[in-house]
Amino acid sequence: MLRALALWAVMPVLAAALVLTLYRIVRGPSAPDRVVALDLLTVVVIGMIAAYEVATDQPVYLDVAITLALVSFLGTIAFARYVERGR
């Protein structure tokens, strides 16, 4: 029951968040806005991966989600340093 809920209730909400985030990436007024939206995009994708892991009961997907989170974090830190130094 919980696994079906993960796919049928959570995935459409995350898909809507994904579409709205992609809109912000395209229409973002500045580069920092786009980077924050890109960071949000990775969080939404991590949520999708986690929901899929719950639905399929395959713990290997959590490793993928953790790796994606680490890479996203490093990218955000790199951009923050770039902005801090004053382009």
C-alpha positions as CSV (number, residue, x, y, z in Angstrom):
1,M,0.0,0.0,0.0
2,L,2.8,2.4,0.9
3,R,4.7,1.6,-2.2
4,A,1.7,2.3,-4.4
5,L,1.3,5.6,-2.6
6,A,4.9,6.5,-3.3
7,L,4.3,6.2,-7.0
8,W,0.8,7.5,-7.5
9,A,0.8,10.4,-5.0
10,V,4.3,11.6,-4.6
11,M,5.6,11.3,-8.2
12,P,3.0,13.6,-9.8
13,V,3.7,16.3,-7.1
14,L,7.4,16.0,-7.7
15,A,6.9,16.1,-11.5
16,A,4.9,19.4,-11.0
17,A,7.7,20.7,-8.9
18,L,10.2,19.7,-11.6
19,V,8.3,21.6,-14.3
20,L,8.0,24.7,-12.2
21,T,11.8,24.5,-11.4
22,L,12.6,24.1,-15.0
23,Y,10.6,27.3,-15.7
24,R,12.6,29.2,-13.1
25,I,15.8,28.0,-14.6
26,V,14.8,29.2,-18.1
27,R,13.2,32.5,-16.9
28,G,15.5,33.3,-13.9
29,P,16.3,37.0,-13.9
30,S,19.9,36.4,-12.7
31,A,22.5,33.8,-12.5
32,P,22.2,33.2,-8.8
33,D,18.5,32.6,-9.2
34,R,19.2,30.0,-11.8
35,V,21.8,28.3,-9.6
36,V,19.3,28.1,-6.7
37,A,16.7,26.7,-9.1
38,L,19.3,24.2,-10.4
39,D,20.0,23.2,-6.8
40,L,16.2,22.8,-6.2
41,L,16.1,20.7,-9.4
42,T,18.6,18.2,-7.9
43,V,16.6,18.1,-4.7
44,V,13.4,17.2,-6.6
45,V,15.3,14.6,-8.6
46,I,16.7,13.1,-5.4
47,G,13.1,13.0,-4.0
48,M,12.0,11.2,-7.2
49,I,14.8,8.7,-6.8
50,A,13.9,8.1,-3.2
51,A,10.3,7.6,-4.0
52,Y,11.2,5.1,-6.7
53,E,13.5,3.3,-4.3
54,V,10.6,2.9,-1.8
55,A,8.3,1.7,-4.6
56,T,10.7,-0.9,-5.9
57,D,12.5,-1.8,-2.7
58,Q,15.9,-1.5,-4.3
59,P,18.3,0.2,-1.8
60,V,20.9,0.7,-4.5
61,Y,19.0,3.8,-5.6
62,L,19.7,5.5,-2.3
63,D,23.4,5.3,-3.2
64,V,22.6,7.1,-6.4
65,A,20.6,9.8,-4.6
66,I,23.4,10.4,-2.0
67,T,26.0,10.7,-4.8
68,L,23.8,13.2,-6.6
69,A,23.3,15.2,-3.5
70,L,27.1,15.4,-2.8
71,V,27.8,16.5,-6.4
72,S,25.1,19.1,-6.2
73,F,26.4,20.4,-2.9
74,L,29.9,20.8,-4.4
75,G,28.5,22.6,-7.4
76,T,26.6,25.0,-5.3
77,I,29.6,25.7,-3.1
78,A,31.8,26.3,-6.2
79,F,29.3,28.8,-7.6
80,A,29.0,30.6,-4.2
81,R,32.8,31.0,-4.2
82,Y,32.6,32.3,-7.8
83,V,30.0,34.9,-6.9
84,E,31.8,35.9,-3.7
85,R,35.0,36.7,-5.5
86,G,33.1,39.1,-7.7
87,R,33.0,37.7,-11.2
